[in-house]
Amino acid sequence: MKIKYYGYNAFVIEHAGLKLVIDPGKDLWILNLDSLVPRKEWQQVSHILTTHADPDHFAYAVKMAKESNAKVFCAEALIDDFQSENVNNVFSIKVDSRVEQENITVEGLITEHGTLPVDLLGGLIQMTNEVIKDNQAGKKIFLGPLKVFESKENIPAYSRGTINILFGLITLVKENIDFARGSIGFKIKLGDRTIVNLGDTLLKQEWKGLKPDVLMLPIGGAAAHNTMDEKEALEAVKLIEPKAVIPCHYNCDFLWRKNANPADDKMFKAEVEKLGIACHLMKPADELNLN
């Protein structure tokens, strides 16, 4: 099995005659914004798996699927993104459901994307994105404490974005922003190997005893708790009991900031290895061969 890593949660996996791409998003550094998975890797892709619709995970998924004619696995919430662009070889994956094909089986795992706060211009603008569950969506605008506008729709709301401008003088609250849409993890069986990829998520007890050959999990949630931090990821490793671990989604770019979500990967590696589990630290463009 050959695994290539391209930063964030972008992986290319080749095994048993298949070529999988996980989360073909874009670099979020303001001077780049290009595909994380380089164009040379788009050839002969057989399967694409997307854990959710945030741009660092999803931005190039539809285009790659159109160019490669790959089969796509994603949550129901993302199906229309592909089918609206005439990509029809798409399989809906739900938590605890399973899709079986020749040489590959994909099972959905529960995940929970954490809140993502962002400060811009020294705090003049503050943004908070969060996952919610509600039966009514809409938009509200406040001028200080005074609500000056409100609209409502009786439709399911899955996320909320709050933007405070000028230290809260103006506040915009809007449901169903495109944040964490379609969040799901994957247990992937390729021939005789099993891989678990968790996307962006907080710790979930339901992962206990998955026991894959390879576990890919985020560890960069210390600065902004949208994913697990190193300690939570270590608890996840203890629950899941993999043979090998690849930490990801840390030391990533965001707008003008390099290393916006730092993590102590060396400490994490040392603690994982104390459990008798291999831990592979990979930088963007690194390649790992597992026999």
C-alpha distance (Angstrom), angle and dihedral (degrees) to the residues before:
residue distance angle dihedral
M1 . . .
K2 3.81 . .
I3 3.82 119.5 .
K4 3.80 123.6 -171.8
Y5 3.80 122.0 -170.5
Y6 3.80 124.7 -153.5
G7 3.80 103.6 178.1
Y8 3.81 133.5 -88.5
N9 3.86 102.3 35.1
A10 3.81 97.4 -39.8
F11 3.81 113.9 131.0
V12 3.81 135.5 165.6
I13 3.80 114.1 -156.1
E14 3.80 124.9 -171.0
H15 3.78 119.7 -171.0
A16 3.80 139.4 137.3
G17 3.80 92.4 4.2
L18 3.82 94.1 -52.4
K19 3.81 130.4 112.5
L20 3.81 115.9 -156.0
V21 3.79 128.8 -174.0
I22 3.80 119.9 -160.7
D23 3.83 119.0 -159.1
P24 3.83 104.5 -13.1
G25 3.80 95.1 -163.4
K26 3.78 133.3 146.8
D27 3.77 134.8 -94.6
L28 3.82 107.2 -101.7
W29 3.82 95.8 -151.1
I30 3.80 106.6 120.6
L31 3.83 93.1 -130.3
N32 3.81 93.7 51.9
L33 3.83 118.4 27.7
D34 3.82 90.3 162.8
S35 3.80 130.3 135.6
L36 3.80 113.2 -68.8
V37 3.81 90.6 -147.0
P38 3.83 105.6 61.7
R39 3.81 118.9 -122.7
K40 3.80 92.0 -113.0
E41 3.82 87.6 67.1
W42 3.82 93.8 54.3
Q43 3.80 91.9 79.8
Q44 3.82 118.0 98.4
V45 3.81 94.4 2.7
S46 3.80 106.1 162.5
H47 3.82 101.0 -176.8
I48 3.82 137.3 21.2
L49 3.81 122.7 -162.5
T50 3.80 121.7 -169.2
T51 3.80 121.4 -167.5
H52 3.84 95.5 -166.6
A53 3.80 143.4 -25.0
D54 3.81 103.0 -96.8
P55 3.83 107.3 126.7
D56 3.81 95.4 -116.2
H57 3.81 86.8 60.7
F58 3.80 104.7 29.2
A59 3.81 113.9 23.0
Y60 3.83 96.6 105.7
A61 3.81 99.6 28.6
V62 3.82 97.0 99.9
K63 3.80 94.6 43.0
M64 3.80 92.0 47.9
A65 3.80 90.7 48.8
K66 3.82 91.5 51.9
E67 3.80 93.8 48.3
S68 3.81 97.2 42.7
N69 3.83 99.9 34.6
A70 3.81 86.2 -135.6
K71 3.77 124.7 164.7
V72 3.80 112.6 -106.5
F73 3.81 130.3 -144.0
C74 3.82 118.2 -166.9
A75 3.79 143.9 130.6
E76 3.81 119.6 -75.0
A77 3.82 90.7 -105.2
L78 3.82 91.1 67.5
I79 3.82 99.5 45.8
D80 3.82 94.4 94.2
D81 3.81 91.8 53.3
F82 3.79 88.5 64.9
Q83 3.80 100.9 34.7
S84 3.81 92.4 49.8
E85 3.83 86.0 62.4
N86 3.83 92.5 47.4
V87 3.80 94.4 -101.4
N88 3.79 100.7 139.0
N89 3.80 104.5 160.9
V90 3.81 89.9 90.3
F91 3.80 127.2 135.7
S92 3.80 121.8 -157.3
I93 3.80 113.6 -134.6
K94 3.80 121.5 -162.2
V95 3.79 129.4 -174.3
D96 3.82 108.1 -76.9
S97 3.81 91.9 3.8
R98 3.80 121.4 119.0
V99 3.80 135.7 -151.2
E100 3.80 115.3 -161.0
Q101 3.80 125.3 -162.9
E102 3.77 135.3 156.5
N103 3.83 108.3 -57.4
I104 3.82 94.0 -9.7
T105 3.81 136.7 74.7
V106 3.81 122.4 179.8
E107 3.80 122.4 -164.4
G108 3.82 125.6 -174.1
L109 3.81 120.1 -122.0
I110 3.78 128.3 -162.4
T111 3.82 115.4 -105.3
E112 3.80 134.7 170.7
H113 3.79 120.5 -153.1
G114 3.80 111.3 -145.1
T115 3.80 128.7 -134.8
L116 3.80 116.7 -77.7
P117 3.84 117.0 -151.3
V118 3.81 118.9 -171.3
D119 3.84 128.5 -171.3
L120 3.81 118.0 -158.4
L121 3.81 130.4 -172.7
G122 3.77 93.9 9.2
G123 3.79 93.3 -52.2
L124 3.83 97.7 -47.2
I125 3.79 84.9 118.9
Q126 3.80 121.0 33.8
M127 3.80 124.1 -175.8
T128 3.81 127.8 -169.4
N129 3.80 120.9 -173.9
E130 3.79 119.4 -171.3
V131 3.78 141.9 167.2
I132 3.81 114.2 -114.3
K133 3.79 137.9 174.2
D134 3.78 115.9 -142.3
N135 3.79 140.7 135.1
Q136 3.78 95.9 -132.0
A137 3.78 129.2 60.2
G138 3.77 129.8 -171.6
K139 3.79 148.6 117.7
K140 3.81 135.1 -89.0
I141 3.81 131.2 -171.1
F142 3.81 122.4 -162.7
L143 3.79 130.6 -168.3
G144 3.77 100.5 -157.6
P145 3.83 105.3 -50.4
L146 3.83 92.5 -22.6
K147 3.82 118.4 99.1
V148 3.82 106.6 -141.0
F149 3.83 100.0 172.7
E150 3.81 139.0 21.8
S151 3.80 135.1 171.6
K152 3.82 127.6 179.6
E153 3.79 137.1 -165.4
N154 3.79 127.5 -174.4
I155 3.78 95.1 -129.7
P156 3.82 131.2 113.2
A157 3.80 113.1 -82.3
Y158 3.80 116.6 -150.1
S159 3.80 104.5 172.9
R160 3.80 142.0 13.3
G161 3.77 133.6 -146.7
T162 3.79 122.1 -161.8
I163 3.79 120.6 -169.9
N164 3.81 120.5 -171.2
I165 3.80 115.0 -166.9
L166 3.82 125.1 -165.2
F167 3.81 92.3 8.5
G168 3.80 93.1 -51.0
L169 3.80 99.9 -43.4
I170 3.82 86.7 123.8
T171 3.81 120.7 28.2
L172 3.80 127.8 -173.8
V173 3.82 118.4 -167.9
K174 3.80 117.2 -174.3
E175 3.80 131.6 172.3
N176 3.81 124.0 -143.4
I177 3.75 98.6 30.0
D178 3.80 110.5 162.8
F179 3.79 96.0 -94.5
A180 3.82 125.6 131.2
R181 3.81 89.9 -16.1
G182 3.78 113.4 171.8
S183 3.81 96.1 7.5
I184 3.80 113.5 -173.8
G185 3.80 139.4 140.6
F186 3.79 127.4 -135.1
K187 3.78 137.7 -133.4
I188 3.80 104.2 -163.8
K189 3.79 124.1 -168.1
L190 3.83 113.7 -161.8
G191 3.77 112.2 -179.3
D192 3.79 103.7 -58.0
R193 3.83 95.7 -15.8
T194 3.80 130.4 86.8
I195 3.81 126.2 -156.5
V196 3.80 128.4 -173.0
N197 3.81 119.1 -159.3
L198 3.82 117.7 -178.8
G199 3.82 103.5 -174.5
D200 3.82 112.1 -157.1
T201 3.78 110.1 -18.9
L202 3.76 149.0 137.9
L203 3.81 120.4 -121.4
K204 3.83 115.6 -69.3
Q205 3.80 124.9 -170.0
E206 3.81 90.8 -150.6
W207 3.82 90.1 79.2
K208 3.80 92.0 72.6
G209 3.80 114.5 134.6
L210 3.82 100.2 5.1
K211 3.84 89.8 135.3
P212 3.83 100.7 -171.7
D213 3.79 125.4 176.0
V214 3.81 89.6 -120.8
L215 3.81 129.5 23.7
M216 3.82 119.9 -164.4
L217 3.81 111.4 -168.7
P218 3.82 139.1 159.7
I219 3.81 120.8 -108.3
G220 3.84 102.2 171.1
G221 3.78 101.2 94.1
A222 3.80 101.0 107.8
A223 3.81 98.0 92.6
A224 3.81 96.1 40.2
H225 3.77 114.6 12.4
N226 3.81 96.9 -135.1
T227 3.82 89.9 118.5
M228 3.78 138.5 16.3
D229 3.79 118.6 -66.6
E230 3.81 122.3 -139.7
K231 3.81 95.8 -82.7
E232 3.80 94.1 47.6
A233 3.80 90.5 46.1
L234 3.79 89.2 52.7
E235 3.81 89.3 54.3
A236 3.80 87.9 50.5
V237 3.80 90.0 53.5
K238 3.80 90.1 52.4
L239 3.81 90.5 50.4
I240 3.80 96.6 45.1
E241 3.84 98.9 40.5
P242 3.82 99.9 -153.8
K243 3.79 126.2 179.7
A244 3.83 92.0 -129.8
V245 3.82 136.1 13.1
I246 3.81 132.2 -150.9
P247 3.83 112.5 -170.9
C248 3.80 115.1 -150.3
H249 3.81 145.2 164.2
Y250 3.80 96.3 61.1
N251 3.82 134.2 108.1
C252 3.83 87.4 30.3
D253 3.79 129.3 158.0
F254 3.81 121.0 -111.2
L255 3.82 123.1 -178.2
W256 3.84 105.7 -54.6
R257 3.81 94.4 -14.6
K258 3.77 124.5 96.6
N259 3.81 115.2 -154.3
A260 3.81 94.6 13.8
N261 3.82 93.6 167.7
P262 3.82 107.0 36.9
A263 3.78 123.3 -172.4
D264 3.80 135.9 -178.3
D265 3.79 96.1 -116.5
K266 3.80 94.2 170.3
M267 3.81 91.1 57.5
F268 3.80 89.9 46.5
K269 3.80 91.7 50.1
A270 3.80 92.0 49.3
E271 3.82 92.6 50.1
V272 3.81 92.5 47.4
E273 3.79 91.4 50.1
K274 3.82 90.1 51.9
L275 3.81 84.8 65.6
G276 3.80 90.2 57.3
I277 3.82 91.9 -107.4
A278 3.81 124.1 128.2
C279 3.82 115.1 -118.4
H280 3.81 121.3 -163.6
L281 3.81 118.5 -162.2
M282 3.81 108.4 -155.2
K283 3.80 129.8 -172.2
P284 3.81 122.6 -157.5
A285 3.84 110.3 -68.1
D286 3.83 92.5 18.0
E287 3.79 117.2 138.3
L288 3.79 127.5 -150.4
N289 3.80 126.7 -165.5
L290 3.80 116.1 -158.8
N291 3.79 117.2 -167.9
